[in-house]
Each structure stands twice: as C-alpha cells, then as structure tokens.
Amino acid sequence: MLSESLLERAFAEAVERADDHDDVTMRLLDAAYEQFCRMGIRRSTMEDVARRAGVSRITAYRRFATKDALVEQVVRREFRRYFDRFLIDIQQAGTVADRVVLGFVSSLQAIRRNPLIGGLMSAEPDVLIPSMVSDGGRTLATVQRFVAGQLRREQQAGNISSRVDVEVVAELMTRLSCSFLVTPGGVVDIDDTAQLRAVARRYLVPMLDPPSEAR
C-alpha cells in the first residue's frame, strides 16, 4: 500500500529541489522503473530489480527494506517529475488564461501518458488509485494547495480579480482533473489535446473572472 503522504512529499521535493540519493539507490530506482513498466508491479520482485540494476539482492534490501518501500519511492519520483514538468510548461504561456489551459492539459496528459503511473492506472488501478482517492483527501488536498498557490501568485500579480476565491477554484479544478484521470472515457477524450484545451478555455478560465455583485 502506498503511503498517504506520497504526493505531499513529491510536491515538497519538487519545490525544494531535494535530491539526496546515492548512485546505487538511483540505479535501483531506474531499474525498478524499467521493471515495473515492462512487467507491472505484481509480477516484479526485488530480485528482478536487483538483477536489472546489477547489484545483489542484499544491497537492494539495504536500500529498500520492502518492495512496497521501493514502489513508493519510484512512484513518488514520477510525481515529482510531473510537478517539475508542470512548473516548466506553464512558463511558456503568456497570459493567465493560457497558463490555466496549458496547465490543465499538461497535467492530465503528463500523468496519463507516463509509462509507469498511466500504466498503473490502466493495468493495476488498485495499486495507485486507492492512494489518490481513499486517503482521507490528502492527495487531493496536496494538489489543491499546489494549484491554489499558483492562482494566488497570479492574483498578487494582478492577473486575476481579487474577488476570485482561489481555494474554491483550485478545488474545483483539482476535483475535475482527478475525475478525468480516475474514470476516463465519456464525451471528453483526455487524449485529444484540442478538445481538452477547448474545455479548459470554456469552463475553467471563466472561473477567474467572476461576475460582480452589482450584476
């Protein structure tokens, strides 16, 4: 079972740029990523990962006491990479509206297309999805804080109205994104970039321009 705070730590590491892994640990993480992508988590053993990394089984267990601990580290690293990529992607947009659209599309497709996380959600959903939706809201709250922080910076820069409740908007955006990831299919095809952009511009961007009370 993946830790409840997996995504929280991934986000913190992305923001703090933390990276204290030694060479052997990095080799094991890289090997585990490749092994899990090829064979899935259930069919993979610590021995498989150690062999692929070119180290002994004892060395692997010295770095990771259990297979669950290794899985958590590998998945957390992928989420960290997602946060890193997201922060880079939104810098390419010139307006706050463009950043919302790009961020929405980038987040959905980056996770969906990630060979490990996207593969787990499709092939072994009970490995990852429970940690996203059955953890007392911790995962959603982590992403929501991240989105709210981005919106708050836009607000402080004068790019969106001070009347926008960034916490509520962030929660709506986060819940919508999570729903698309956990239960794909339906009218909106999250693999269709043009359609996703249109949805974001039509339904998400207007949240940043609420009607005045006088209207």
Helices and strands as residue ranges (DSSP letters): H 6-16, H 23-39, H 46-53, H 57-63, H 67-89, G 90-92, H 96-113, H 117-123, H 125-133, H 138-156, H 166-182, H 193-199, I 200-204, G 205-208
